[in-house]
Amino acid sequence: MKKTLLALAMTGFFAASNAQASAYAMSFNDVTNLVITPTAGIVFPPGNSTNNSGAVACLPNGTCVNNGGAGFINAPFAQVGAAPYADNTYRAVNREANANSFALADASIDSRQFIGDPFTRARNMAEGLLLQTNTANATAGNSSATLLTSTFIVTGNGTINFSFDAVPFIRTYLVAAALGSQAEGILALNFNIVGSPSNTAPGSTGLVFNWAPDGVAGGILGGTEGGDPFTLNTTLTALPGNPGPLVYDPTGCVPGGCFNATTSPLAEGTYTLNLAMRETVNLQLVQIPEPGSILLLGIGLAALGFTTRQRQSAKA
């Protein structure tokens, strides 16, 4: 009898606790209409640009896919777990309702000013979904990244202007998640200019310009901002106390260069310009047992205690 009651109690506990928990996050950015305009005295030699477009996706079972990298302008999308996706479709399909856990990342450099296109465009997306039907720990992380690098020569005190538009997006949430769970989406974008060793002071990093748009006036090294309407460097994290959905979807960027900055005059020498953008999601899921499961376990244990007391009374 004792074993039967305990078995029934535990069966009820696990049966009631299998409501599906989930952790979801997506981070996406589309940087477009990027025009880099140097003044007289600055030359970007032909063929001076290199590209790096990469995508990484991982699930908790240790499976990872790593696609693209140096020399790629369009990384093949990385995917672990089945989810509907066609290359470079990004946000076109709602994958939150997927029946299985998945990790997905994609990145592409769609146009390049330095090869004759009128402007540069780059897109990145990272997305993940974790599903569990019983109490479990799981972690997933994926990211996509784009890096544009160009060298240029300054023969006088010239400046460079950067003008672009951006469409960033983050969405994260948790369902039936216990402490230790999180759904995190990260946006990151940075421009920097570094001098070559020949025109860099000993012991210096050579960094002469750094701009990470954050939606706040100022905060730029070696230049001035003309437009910074919202941040492109931020994180949204859904936690059990604030499960979301949390959404970052700013508006107000009128096409035509809503982000704008100009470097301070650059001394004569050779420099390297880097544009780095990365989107990342990090997921961890611990499921909450449903209240009904705790109640069933309590009833089973109470019945077990009552039976034990009856037996002890009978022996007395």
Order of alpha helices (4+ residues) and beta strands (2+ residues): alpha-beta-beta-beta-beta-beta-beta-beta-beta-beta-beta-beta-beta-beta-beta-beta-beta-alpha
